Amino acid sequence: MTSPAERRPGTGSDAGTARPATTSEGRKTPAASPLVDEFAAGLSFALDPFQRTACAALERGSGVLVCAPTGAGKTVVGEFAVHLALQQGRKCFYTTPIKALSNQKFHDLVQRYGADKVGLLTGDNSINGDAPVVVMTTEVLRNMLYVGSSALDGLSYVVMDEVHYLADRFRGAVWEEVIIHLPASVTLVSLSATVSNAEEFADWLVTVRGRTEVVVSEHRPVPLWQHMLVGKRMYDLFHDSEAARAHEVHPELLRQTREMARRMDAVDLRRGRGGRGRRGPGPNRPEIVDKLDGEGLLPAILFVFSRAGCDAAVQQCLQSGLRLTSPEERAEIREVVERRIANIPGEDLAALGYWDWLDGLERGLAAHHAGMLPAFKEVVEELFVRGLVKAVFATETLALGINMPARCVVLERLVKYNGEAHVDLTPGEYTQLTGRAGRRGIDVEGHAVVVWGPEVDPRHVAGLASTRTYPLRSSFRPSYNMAVNLVGSVGAARAHDLLESSFAQFQADRSVVGLARQVQRNNEVLAVYDTELACDHGDFAEYFALRVAIADREKQLTRNSQQERRAAAVESLEQLKVGDVIKIPSGKHSGLAIVLDPGVGGFGEPRPVVLTEDRWAGRISAGEFAGTVEVVGRVRVPRHFNHRAPAERRDLASSLRNLEVARGAGRRRRGGNGSHEDRELLALRKAMRAHPCHACPEREDHARWAERRQRLFRDTENLRDKVSNRTGSLARVFDRICELLTERGYLGPDGEVTPPGRMLARIWTEADLLVAECLRTGVWEGLQPHELAAAVSVVLYEARRDVDEQASVPRGPVASAVDATVRTFYQLGVDERRLGLTQTKEPDLGFVWPMYRWAKGEPLAKVLASGHSLDGDMPAGDFVRWARQVIDLLGQIADATGAPLSLRETARTAMDAVNRGVLAYTAVV
């Protein structure tokens, strides 16, 4: 094949890009404008047609929605809004979804306009907040709008970078809140990745913001080539541009991957194991980097969808002896590193793995993920942009807008873990990741490489690379904080109108039209089914109803039997004591287990903590048993046994193997109604056999039509429910939220906001109402500063994956406060379930010990070793991120009107105790 680095523009593929309905390509370039020309003169490149089109619309006073690929230069339009604001003597706010982007954009604008004209507000930093141009995270602007901040005076433009974030299920609502609440005098500049429903989004912007022009470009300034790496050979995914448009995979690539798959299957068969569905051996990272170096494709970003995988990849390259830098570059790297980490104490460097990290950097290799210390990540970003680090192994978080383009992007796999399950990459995610390839002004082309494995079909890759359908879907939902702010600022009636004007309701109302048409078509098909199931012997619908009733009764009897067995399991779990030995009948933890903690006394079913023969310690539930849980023996559990200590788990688990227990003990018992026939079921069967249609020779043919009719009828009824539910759906949720807030005293009987409600209005966290309840009921009063920091962490922290073992907490006041917080959560959950509301996130105890020790002044190494893990330390990046959120919540408590003065003062002291060391020197200045 021709070396990728030797190709020239015009011969490459753009992955068969499908054109959207409206684009700026093919339009006549807008007439010259003095303001646009003046702005363009300060740039190092000429404006593209879509950039000029959008800037001209802004100059005319119109809002704009700009949709363009990564690296196309859409942020230039946002910078033109900054230019206009400064020309007019007005203000411009530039919002981004993440703090790293805000920091980066702040530095860019300071470099262009000077430090006196640009400020930064991210929660972590407050720099020159009264400047005419302020960069901030979207949440900061939302909070300003709700409190009516004086900083909004004179605001003329708001830039919302990466506005497609409004689809984010966790934070997306913030974008819609800002768009809805911005004063009508503010011109909105929305910058988005390419989405297939840009016109729909623009139509909504017109309804809430007025005049808005949509500018869509799918042109990549740097052409993108698609490849697959099969073994040690790299193949083009498409033969040429025509094949890319037709999604036709290169024939040689297809032949080679089939041959490789056959060879691997043959090897597996010789070794006595099947080959279907298995994954091949992991990629050889040093060979991949060496191959890219030989092809002239460095610097490269290699996406690995796990933090541990990123770190392991760097270690593999180091162990192979790979070195990508010259002596001069190594000296420059060390100078940058020493300058950037000069304030980090030496004792912390060892805990942070500094020397291994530096060794990788000096060889041109680095990892980049959320578990790293922010200061380390920033160094990696700077060195990569300067071309000193050649290969970065990164998780997908790097694709979220940070300016780190590369010549080449490599995807090891096309599957990622989304926090709940392993799922395939979507076309939008694939494009977002590969969009990093190709540095404008440096590279003539970019390259995307997928590493082949037996589970990867080149035709699937071609589909990902060619698909351009990424609809933007709203994730907007009312929250408790939003409700009191809306009612307090505009009243309940006007709040309904604002909710109805959200993009979520806009999309729901539009979808109702299509659903109603589908209901009509279904009714026409149902009439046809009625004709087909007609029977000469009698009413077949009546006969089929008997068959359905029999099936339903059988299912009900099965459910009753299961419920009885579960009730027996729950009752027997409640009787367990520390030291009881039980037998878990099935699942990954099956076998004998010792009860360490009965897990009773709280709300809900008991969930004992047990230790199994294979040394696993964690909670079990009644669902893991098919009936009564029998005690088959007893062992002595040491009084101060710590199930988090591997050595103690090992010693106690060994006692199970020495225990004289009949291995058949504890088998499941039969229960339920299986011992005799149910009278109702017998009667239904008798009626069915007596029905005239039972004797029809075409009975089963009629039954098949009846089954189809029943399924379609059920689907049609579901569609009717959707039509009903989507019309005014957000208003109904809002009403239920207000009902709960009224019951708990945050809203008065006439809908007015009460003093507790005003306190809730200033709590900006996912668990807003839980925090407010804890403040009202005095759960956190009387704590010392380090104890308060530890206690409040439970409403913020969320483990990255399910953790079976129960985290321990410091005894005394902290344990009491945490227990009270958990009880408050369960009590709140009862009301939320009754009203059909989304439940508040359950408190997580995994960050209590790290925060307790850190706020007490203990060293970083000890703090990181106390994270929520049986065998591993907490990553420094995770610690910094969660600790900053604790500081933010403590700040909200310190400013909470209505909270006791002593608690507010303790919160301020706790903020100072937490904001030290790694937190103090990782802030951007």
N, C-alpha and C positions, 0 to 999 in steps of 0.2 A: 504493500500500500504506500501511497505518497505520504511522506512525513507531515503530520498536522501542521507543524511550524512552517512548512514551505508553501502552504496554500495562500491564496490571495483572495480578497473580497470579490464577489461575483461568481465564484465557483462553489461556494459552500451552501449548506442547507440552513434554512431557518425553521426547520422542523415542521414544515407544512403549515404555517400560520394561517388560520381561518380569519378573514376580515370581519370585524364587527359591523353593525349596521351603520354607524357613523364614525368616520375617522377624519383626521386632519390631513391625511395623505391625499394627494390629488387636488386639494383645494388651492386656490390662488393665494400666494403669500400676501398677508395683510399689507395695506399701504403703510409706508414708513411713518413712524411716530417719533417725534423728538424725545419724549420721555422713554420710550422703549429703546430707542437708539442710544440715548445717554446711559441707560442701564447696561445695555449690551456692550458698550465700549469698555466697561470695567471687567468684562469676562475674558477668559483666555481662549474662548472658542466662539464660533458663530452660532446664533440661535437657530434651532430647527424650526420648521414651519409650525408644528403643533405648539411649541413654546411661544412663538410670536402670536399665534392665534389666541392663546389663553391670556397672554399679557395684554393684548389689545382689548379683549373683553373686559379685563379688570380696569383698564384705563377708561373704558366707556361707563364704568359704574356697575357692571354686572358681576354677580357672583359666578364662580366657575367650579366645575368638577372636571379634574384632569385625571384620566386613566391611562397609564403607560407602563411598560415593562420595567423591571428593576434595571437600573443603570441608564435609563433613557434620558434622565435629566428633568423629571417633573418637579423636583424641589426648586428649580430655577424660577418657576412660576410663583412659588411661595416667597422666594427672595425678592421678586419684583414687587410683591405686596409690601414687603418691608421698605423697599425703595420708595414706593408711593406714599406710605405713611410718613416717612421722614421728610419727603418733599412738601407734604401738606401740613407739617407740624403737628401730626396726630400720632396715635399709638397703634402698634401692631403686636399682637400676641401670636407666637409661633408654638403650637402644641404638638407633642409627639406622644406615642403610646408608652415608651419606656425611658427610664432615667438615662441610660447609656446614650440613646439617641439625642435626648435633650442636651446632655453634656457636650456631645460632638457638635451639634448645631450651634450651641452657644459659642464654642471656640471658633467655628467657621465665621459666624457673624461678627464676633469681636475682631477677628483678623481683618475683616473688610470695613467695618464701620467704626471701630474703636471701642475701648472698654467703657467709656462714659455713656455710650448710647445703647448698650446691650446689657440686659439682666438675665438672671437664671433663677427659677423657682421650681424645685423638684420635691420638696419635703425634706430631702437630705441637705439641700443647699438653698440659701437665700442670698443672692448676690445682686446688688443694684436693682432691687425690685421696682423702683420708681422710674426706671429708664423708659424711654419711648418705645423700645423694642425689648420684649421679655420672652424668653424661651421657657416653656413649662410643660409638665406632664398634663394630660387632659383632665385628670382628677383635680389638679390644683385650680384649673379654670372653672370646673363644675362647682367646686366649693366657693369660689369667689362669687359666682352667680347667685348661689343660694343665700349667702350672707349679705349680698348687696355691697360688695367691697368698693371703696372709693377708687381703687386702682382701675375700675372699669370706666371712669370718667375720661373722655377724650379718645376712647377706643374706636378705631375706624376699621381695622382689618383683623380677622382671625384666620390663621392658617392651620388646618387640621391635616397634619402629615399622617400617612398610612391610615386613612379614614376607614378603610375596609376592616379595621379592627372592631367596628361596631358589630361584627358577626361573632366576636369572641364571647363564649358562653359565660365567662366569669366577669369580664370588665366591659363588655360591649355596650351595656346600657348607658355608660357615662358619655359616650360620643353622642347618643341621641338626646340625652338631657341637655348637653351643651348646645347642640344645634337648635333645639326647640326654645331654649331660654335666652339665647343671645338677643340683645336689643335689635330692633328692626333696622337701626341705623348702621349696624356692623355688616360689612361685606365679608362673606365667607369664601375662603379658598380651600377646596377639598381635594386632597391628593391621594390617589388610590392606585393599587395594583390593577392590572387589567381584569375586569369582571364582565360577565356576559350580559348582565342586566343593568348596565350603566344608565340606560335611558329611564328604566323604572326608578332607579335611585334619584336621578336628576328630576324626574317628575315629582317625586316626594319633596325634594329640596325646593322646588318651585312653590309647592303648596305651603311650606312653612317659612321659607326665607325670601320668597319673591323671585325676581328675575335671576335665572341661573343658566349659564351656557355649559354644555357638555363637550369636552374635547377629548377624543379617544385616539390613541396612537398605539399600534402594535409593532411599530418599526423599532428594531434594535439597532442602535448606532454601531455596535460591533457585532457582526454576524456570529451566530452560534452553530458550531458543528457538534453533532451527536455521535458518540462512539460506544463500543462495548469492548471490555478487556476480557479476553477468553484465554485463560492460562497466561502465557507470556506474550501473546499477540494481541494487537489492538486492531479492531475492525470498525469501519464506518457503519453506522446504523442504517443509513440510506445511501444508495448508490450515487444519487445526484439530486438536484433540487426538484425535478419532476417526480422522482420516486418519493421524496419527502412529502410533497403535496398529496400524493396518492396513498401515503402511509405504507409503502411497499418496502419491506426490510431487505437489506442487501442479501442476495442469494448465497454468497460465500459465507456470511455470518450464520445464516440458518443452517447451512450444511455442517459447518464446524461445530456449532453448539449441539446439534443432534449427534454427531460423531463422539463428542466429549461425553455426552450423557450416556451413550451406549457403552463406552469404555468403563465409565464409573459403575454402571449397573453390573457389567460383567465381573468387575473386581469384587463388588459386594456379594454376588452370587457365589463366587469361588470361596469367599470368606464365611459363607453361610448366613448372610443377612440380606433381607430384601432391600431394594433401592427406592421403591416408590414412596414419595412423601418425605424423604430425608433430605437434610441439608448437607452440602459438602463440607470439607474442612474449611476453617476460617481463612480469609484472605491473607496472603503473605505481604504485610504492609511494607517491609523494606524493599521487596522486589517491585511493588507497585510504584513507590516513590522513585526508585532507581530507573524504572521504565519511563516515568514522566520526565525525569531529568534527561534521559537519553533522547527523548522526543522533543526536547525544548519546551515543555509544557509547565515548567515551574515559573513563578510561585503557584501553588495549588492549595485548595481547601478540600480536605477529604472528610466527608460527612459520615460520622459513626454515631448511631442513635443510642448511645449510652455513655455516661460519664466515665465509667470504669473502662469501657472500650477505648475511649480517647486516650486515657492515661496509659493503658496497656500498649496501644499502638506506638506511642512515643518510646516506651521502654523497649519494645521489640526492635525499633529502628536503632536505638542506642546500642543494644546488645549485639546487633549485626555489624557495628562499626561504621554505620552510615555517617558521612560528613558532607554537608552541602555548602560550606562557607570557606572563604579564604582567610588567611591570618589577619588581613586588614579588616575584613568584615567582623571577625570575632572580637577584635579590639574595640570596634565601634559598638558592637552589641553590649559588651561589658560596660562601656562608658554610659550607655543609655540606662542599663539596668541599675548600676550603682547610683546614678543620679535620681532615678525614679523611686528607689526603695531606701533612700538614705535615712529616712525617719523611722524605719521599722526596727525595733530593738533586736539585737542579735539573738536573744533567747527565743523570740517568736519565729525567727527565720527557720530554725531547726524544726519547729512544730509544723511549719508551712511547707516543708519539703523543698526549701529554697535551692539547695545545692544540686539536686537532681533536675530541678526546673532550669537552673542556669546552664547546666551541662547540655540540656536539649537545645536551649536557645543558641548557645555558641556553636552548635552543629547545624543550626538552621531549622530546628524542629520544635514544635510546641503543640500543646493541647489548648482548647478553648471551650469552656463549659461553665454552667452556673455554679458548680461546686468549687470553683477556683476563687481565691481572694480577688476582689475587684481590681486592686492595684496590679496584680499579676496579669489579669486579663487586659488591662489597659496597656501594659508594656508589650504584650503579644501583639495587640492591634497596631501599636506604633511601629514596632519592628517589621511587621508584615507589610504595612503600607509603604515603608521605606525600602522594601525589598531585601531586608536582612534575614528575616525568617522566610524560608522557602516552602515549607510544608506545614500546614496547620490541620490537626485532627480535631474536628469540631462537632458539637451537637447542633441540632437545627436552630437553636436560639440565635446562632450567629447570622441566620438568614433574615432576621427581623429588622432589617433596615440599617444596621451598622455599616459604615462605609469601609468595607474590607473586600474590594473586588480582587479577583485572581485571574490568571491566564486560563486556569483549568479548574474544574470542579469534579470531584469523584464521589460517587455514591456506592458504598459497599453493599447496601441492601436496599430493597424497595418496600421494606416493612419497618414500622416503628411502634414503640409502646406509647400509647396515648394517656397513660395513667390508670387505665382500666383493663386494656387488652392490647394484643399486638394486631395492628391494622395495616392495610396497604396504604402506601402514599397515594394521595389524590393527585390528579393532574395539576391542580393549583399549587400544591406543595412541591411537586416536582419542578414546576416552572420557577417557583420562588427560590428553591435551592440552586438550580442550575443557572438562574439569572445572575448569580455572582460572577460567572465566567465572562471574561472580556473586559479589560480596563480601558475605558474611553481615553483616547489621547496617547495610549501606550501600546495597546495590542491592536492588530488589524483584524483579529478574530478571537473568539472565545471557544472553549472546548468543554463539553460535558461527557464524562466517562462513567458508565455503569459497569461494575465488576460482575462478570457472569458467574452464576452458580447453578446447580441442577434445578433449583426451584424458580429460576428466572427464565421467562420466555421472551425472546427478543421482540416478538410481536406485541407483547404487553408494554414493553418499554417504548415501542413506536407509538402506541396509543397514548401513553402519558406525555410523550414529547410533542404530540400533534394535536391533542385536545385543547380547545380554547373555551370550554364552557365552565366558568366558575361563578355561579350565581351568588350574589351577596344576600344573605339572609339575616334578618334582624334577630338579636337575642334579648331585646328589651323586655324587662319585667319590672313592675313596681316593687319598691322595697319600703321598709318601715321608715328609714331616714328620708327617702324621697317623699313619702306620704305626708309626714309632718311639715316638711319644707314647702311642699306644694300647697297644703291647706293653709299654712301660716302666711304664705306670700300672696296667693291669689284666691283662696277660699275653696271649699269643696266642689262647688258647681263648676268653677273655671278649671279646677284641677282635672275634672272629667274631660273637658274639652282638650286640654293639653295632652292627656294620655291618648285620646282618640286621634291626635295629630301625629303620633309617633310613626316611624317607619314600620314598626311591627304591625300596628293596626292597619296601616296603608296596604301592606302586603296581604294581610288576612282578608281585608275587604275585597281586594282584587281577586283573590283565590276563590272567594265565595261564588263568583260568576261561573268559573269553570266547574266547581263542584255541583252547582245547580244543574248545569247542562248534563253532567254525568248521571245525576239522579234521573233525569228525564230519559236518557238513553237506556239506563238500567230498567226502568219501568216498561219500556217497549220490549226488551228482551224477556222480562218476566211474563208478559202476555203470551209470548211464543212458547215458553216453558209450560204454561198452564195448558196449552193445547196438546203438547207432547205427552204430558203425564195423565191425560184423561183416560179413564178406564170404563169399559162396558159393564163391569161387574158391580160398580158402586163408586162412592166418593173416595178417590185414592188419596186426596189430601187428608181426609179424616183418618184413613188407614196409616198413612205415613206419620201422622201426628202421634199415633200409638207407638210406632217404632222409635220415634224420637224420645217419647216419654220413657220408654224402657231403657234406652241408652243413658238418658239423664239420671234415672233412678239408680242404675248400676254405678255410675260415676259418683253419685251422692253417697252410696253405701261405702264405696272405696274411700272417699274423703272422710266419712265418719270414722271408719276404721283407723285411718292414718291419724286423725285428730285424737282418738282415744289412746293410741300408742304414744303420741307426742305428750299428751297430758300425763301419762304414766311416767314417761321419761323426765318431765319437768318435776313431778312430785318426788321422784326418787333422787334427782339431783339436789333438791332442797334438803335432803337428809344427810348429804355427804359431810364428812369431817376431814380435817387435815390428817394425812397419813393413810387414808383409805386407798386401797388398790382396786381399780376398776378395769374393765376390758372395753376398749373402743372397738366396735365390731368391724368397721370398714373405713375406707378413705386412706389418705396418705399418712395418717398418724395412727393407724389401726394397731392393736396390740394392748399390752398392759400399760397402765399409767398410774402415777401416784398423785393424789390430790394435794396441792400445795396451798390452795386458798379456795374455800367452798364457793365464793363469788355470790353470796346471798346478802340480802339486807338492803339492796338498792331498788331501783325501779325496773320492772320487766322481769323476764325469766332469768334464773341463775346462770352464770357463765363461769364455771370453776376454772382456776388456773391449774394445769396438770403438767407433770414431767413424764415423757414417754421413754420406752426402752432405748430409742435412738437419740436420747438426750435433747429432744425438742421440748421447749417450755412455752406454753401459751394457753389461751382460753379455748374451751370447747363449749358447744351448745347442745340443746336437746335434739336438734335436727340431725345430729350424728348418731343417734340411737334409734333402734326400731321398737323400743318398748322400755320396760323397767331397766334401770341401770343397777346392776348387781355389784355389791362389794365382794371381791374374791380374796381379799387378804388385807393385811395392814403392815406398814413399815414405819419406823420412827423418822420424822423429819426434824433435823436440827432446828433449834429455836430461832436462830438468826440466819436461816438459810437464804442465800441470795441466788435466785434462779438466773440472774444475768451473768453470773460468773461461770465460765465454761468448766473450770476444775470442779466446782461444787456440783454442777449438773452431772458431770461424769461420775463422781463418787456415789451420788444418790441413785443414779440410774442403774449402777452396777448391782445395787441391792435387789432390783427387780429380777435380775437373772438368777440370783441365789434364792429367790422366794419359791417355796413349794406351793404351786398353784396348778390346778388342773387346767390345761390350756383350753379345754372346751367350755370352761365356765363363762358365764355372762352371755351366752348366745341369746339371740332375740327370741321373744315369745310371740306366739300368734295372738292376735286379739281382734276385736271388732265383731262384725256381723257375719263372718264367714262360716260359722258353725251351723246356721240354719237358714232356710230360704225366707226372704222378706215377703210378708203378706201382700203389700202393695205391688211388689214386682210380680208375684204370681198372678194377681188379678189382671195386671196389664197384659201379661203374656196370654192369658186365657182370652181376653177381649180381642187381642190381635188375631189369634187363631180362628176366632169365631167370625171375624169380619169377612164380608163377601169377597173383597179384593185379595184376600189371602190365597184364594183358590185360582186366581187369574194366572194363566200360563205365561203372560208377559209381565208378571209382577216385578221382577228384578229390573227389567228395562224401564218400567215406569218409575221404579224407586231411584234409579240413577238420575232420571230427569228431575225427580222431586228433590234429590240431594243437591243438584246444581241450582235448582230454584231457591232452596233454603239458603245456600251459601251466598247467592246473589242478593237475595232479600236481606240477609244479615249485613252484607256490605253496603247495600243501599241505605239501610237504617243508620249505619255508622256515618255515611256521608251526610244524611239529614242532620245528625247530631253535630257534625263538624260545622255545617252551615250555621246552625243555631248558636254553637259555642263561639265561633269566630266573630260573629257580629257583636261588638261591644265587649269582647272577652277581657280586655285589659281593665275596663271600667269595673267589671264584676270582681276581678281580683283586687282592685283598689278598694272597692267597697268592703270586702272581707278583711283586708288589712286595717282599714279604718275602724271596723267593728271590734277587732282585737285591741287596737290602740285605745279605743273608748273604754272597753272593759277594764283595761289595766291603767287607766287614768292619764294617758298621754294626750288624749283629745277629750274635750268636755262634751256634755250632752247635746250642745248646740253646734258641735263641730269646731269649737275654738281650740287653739293649741294651749295646753296647760303648762305650768312651769316644768314638770318632768318632760313634757313634749319638746319644750325649747332646749332642754339638755340633750334629748335624743337627736334633735336637728343638727347638733354639732359633733355627732359621733359618726365618723366615716370609716366603718369597717364592715366586712361581710356579716359579722355577728353583732350588728348595731343594737338591736333590741336586747340581746343577752347582756351586753355591756351596760346598757342603761338600767336594766333590772338589777344587776350587781351593784351599781352605784346607788340606786334607790334603796335597796334593802341592806346596805352597809356590809356586804360580803367582804369587801377589801379594806375595811377600816381597821385601824390599830396595827397594821403591818409596818415593819421596818422597810426602808427603801429597797433593799435587795430582795426582801420577801415579796413586796408588791410587784416588782419587775418579774419575778418568777411566777407569781400567781396569775397575772394578766396574760402571760404568754399562752395559756391554754386556750384562749378564745381566738388566737391568731394562728398558732402553729398547725401545720398539716404535714404529716409524714408523706414522703414521696411515693410510698407504696404501703399496702396493708401490712401492719405489724401485729402479729398475733399476741405477743407478750404484753402484759400491762406494765407501763413505765412506772417506776417508783418516784416518790416525791419526798422532799425533806420533811421530817416529822415536826409536829408542833403547829405553829400558826399557819405555815404554808399549806400543810396537809388539810387543815380545817378550812382554809379559804378555798382551796381547790375542790374539796368535797362539796362545799356550799355552792360553788359555781356550777358543778355538775348537776346538783339537785335542782338549781334554778333552770338549767337547760332542759331537764326532763319535764319540769312543771310547765315550761313554755311550750314544749313539744306537744303536750296534751291538748292545749288550746289550738295550736297550729293544725294538728291532725283533725280536730273537731270542725274547723272552718275550711279544711281542704287547702291550706296554704303550704307553700314550699317550706320545708323545715330548716331551721337554723342549723348550721354546721355543728357537729358534735365536738365538744372540747377535746383536745389532744394534749396529753401530758408529756409528750416526748421532748419538749424544750425546757421543762421546769428546772431540771438539774443544771444544764449548761448556763441558763440565765441566772440562776441562784448563785452559782460559783463565780460567774463573771462579774455580776453586780457587787459581790463581796470583795472583788479585787484579786481573785486567784489568777494564776498564769494561764496563758492561752492553751498550752499543751494539755493541762489538766481539764480545762473546760471542754476542749474538742473531744477528749476521751470519754466524756460523760453524756454523749448524745444518745438518742433513742435507737440503739443497735446492740444486739447481743455480742457481736464479734468485731465491729468496726468503729472507727472514729467518725465524728460528724465533719463533713467537708467544710473548709474555712469559708467558702463562698456562701454556703447555706447558713452558717452561723451568722455571718455579717448581714445577710438579707433579713433573716428573722429578727435579729437584734435591732436592726433599724426599724422594723415594723413595731417592735415593742416600744422603742423610743417615741415613735409617732403616736401610738395609742396613749402612752404616758402623757404626752403633750396635750392630747385631747382631754384627758382626765384633769390635767392641771388647769385647763381653761373651761372646764365644764361648769356652767352656771347652775347652781342648785346642789352640787356635790359639797360635802363637808370641807371646810377650809383646811383642816388638818390633813385630810386625804390629798387635797390638791397640792399642798406644800410637800408632802411626802413624794408625790409623783414628780415634782420638779427636781427634788434631790435624787430620785431614782434615775431620772434622765441623765444627770451628770455622772452618776455612778456607771451607767451603761455606756455612755458615749466617751470611751477612752480607748487607748491602744489601737487595735486594728480598725475599729470603727472611726476613730478620729483621723487616722492618717490615710484612710481609703476614700475619704470625701474629695470630690473634685474642687480645686481652688483655682 
